[in-house]
Amino acid sequence: YWFKYEPITWRVLDVQSSSAFLMADLVLDSQDYHYSTSTVYPNNYKESHIRSWLNDNFYNTAFTAAEKARIQTTNVDNSVASTGFSPNTYACANTSDKVFLLSYAEATSATYGLSTDASRQLQPSAYAQSQGVYIAPSNGNSFWWLRSPLSSDANFARYVSFDGYVNDPYNLVHYTNYGVVPALWISL
């Protein structure tokens, strides 16, 4: 497949002083959350494939040197409170990332304009479609990963459904048809 280069459209979630919190306005790719066996839980965001992919492959492919200079390193909150479950034995340590997935708390935040199902419904990019992202026949929207682990099983992570609802069941971390919606903080 050949794809016309198109700039990523970003949704502004918050502006604080000289920084802005952004998320992609489309599902940009289709990736698994975690695919390998390791000594940590599969839904451990710190050790996940998707985190590594975002901060290496995606970061180095999607941004110019000038854009990279504006992307801030963020202390990403992976605490129990960010997952929407208490307790949650699968919550991991905070991470320092350039690019990351939204947490359950961020993806349901009125502060960020994401408090309704409609505000979380996202269409897939042409590239995500070619990579096999799930597309709902009813509205053309896709599933997209959150970084928050489920509390009941180490093989599950939270995601947003095609209807914008933040779901819990049937979302094994090795699913490859769930979308990626990068988020980041930039300097203004």
N, C-alpha and C positions, 0 to 999 in steps of 0.2 A: 504494500500500500504506500501511496505517496500522500502527504498531508501538506496543505498550504500552511505556512507559518502564520500563526495568529497570536497576538499578545494575549496573555492571561488577563481576564477581567477579574478584578478583586472587589469584594464587598467590604466596606469599612464597618467594622464592628464597634470600634471605640477609638477615640483620640484623647491622649493624655499629654499635655504639655507639648513636647516636640516629637512625639511618637504616635504611630497609628497601628492598631491591631486589625489585620486583614485576614480574610478567608477567600479562597477561590469561589467564584460564582457559578462554576460548573464542576461536575465530577470529572477530574482530569485524566485519570488512569484507572486501571483495574489491577489490584494486587492482593495477594494474601497478606494477612496480618503477621503470621509466623508459620513457617513450614518445616523447620528442622527439629529434631529431637535434641534437647540440651539438658543441662542440669537445673534449669529454671523452669518455672511454669510457662506453658505455651502462650498464655495471655499476659505475660510480663512485658509491658510496653518498653521498658528500658532495654531489654534484650531482644526486642522484636525485629523481624525482618523489615517491617514497614517503616519503623523509625530509622533504621540504617539506610534504607532506600531513599527516604525523604531527604536525609542530610548528606547523602553522597550523590547518587545517580540523579535525582530530581534537582537538587540544589545546583549541581555543576552543569546540568544540561539546560535548565530553564532560565538561568539568570546570567546577565553579562557581568563583567568585573565591576562596573559602576553600580549596578543594582545590588550585587553582593555587598558592596561597601555600605549600603544603607540598611541591610538586613541585620537586625540586632540578635545577639545571642540571648535567648530567653530562659529564665529559670522556670521550667515547665512543672506545674503542680500535678503530681500523680498520687496525691494523698487519698485516703479513704473518702474524705469529703468530696473529692472531685468525681468519684465513681457513681454516686447516687445510691450507694448501699452502705449500711453500717450495721455490723462490721463487714469488712471485706479483706479476707486474708490474702487476696491476690493483688492488692494495691502494691505498687513498687515505689522505689525511691524516686525523688524528683530528678529530672534530667536537665541538661543545658543544651539547648537545640537552636538551630537557625530556623528550621521548618518543623512543624509538628501537626498532629491531628488534634482536633478539638476533644475535650473531655465531655463527659455527660453533663457536668455542671455548666460548662461553657455553652454547649449545644442546646441547653434549655433555659438560658439566661435572658431575662427581659432586658437587662442592661445592654446586651449585645444584639437585641432585636430578634432573638431566636426563641421566643416563648410560645409560639404557636406552631402547629404542624405545618401550616401553609408556608411559614417563614423558613422551614427546613427542607422543603421539596426542591430537589435539584435535578436538572437535566444532565445527561452525559455529553462530553465532548465527542467529536468524531473519532479522536484517537482512543478514548476510553471504550467506545463502541467496538472498534477494531480489536481491542485487547480482551473482549468478551465480557464486559461489565453487564450485569443484569439490567434489562430495560422493561419496565412494566408496560404491558399492552394497553392498560387503561388510561395512562397519562404520559407515558414516555419518560418518566423519571427513573432514577436509579437508587439502589442501596448505597450507603457510604459509611465507612468505618469511623468509629470514635476510638480514642486511645484507652478508654476505661474498661477494665476487666469485669466480667460477670463475677458475682460473689459465690455462686453455687457450684461452679465447675471451672477448672483450670484451662479447659479447651475452648472457652467461649469469651468473646469480647463484645461490647455493646456496639450498636450501629444505628443509623437512621434509615428507616424504610422508605420506599418510593412514595408513600403517602405523607412523609414527614414525621411519622411517629417514631419515637426512640424505642427500639425493640430490645428484647432480651433473648428470646428463644431462637434456637436453630441457626446460630451464627458461629459455627466452628471457625477457629482462627486459620485453618488451612483453606477455606473457601477462596477461590481466586476470582470470583465474579462480583465481588463487592468493590465499590469505588473508593477512590482516594480524593479527599478534599483538603489540600494543604492550607495551613494557617501560619502566620508569622507576624512579628512586630517589625516595623521599619522606622527609621529616623526621617523626620520631615525636613 
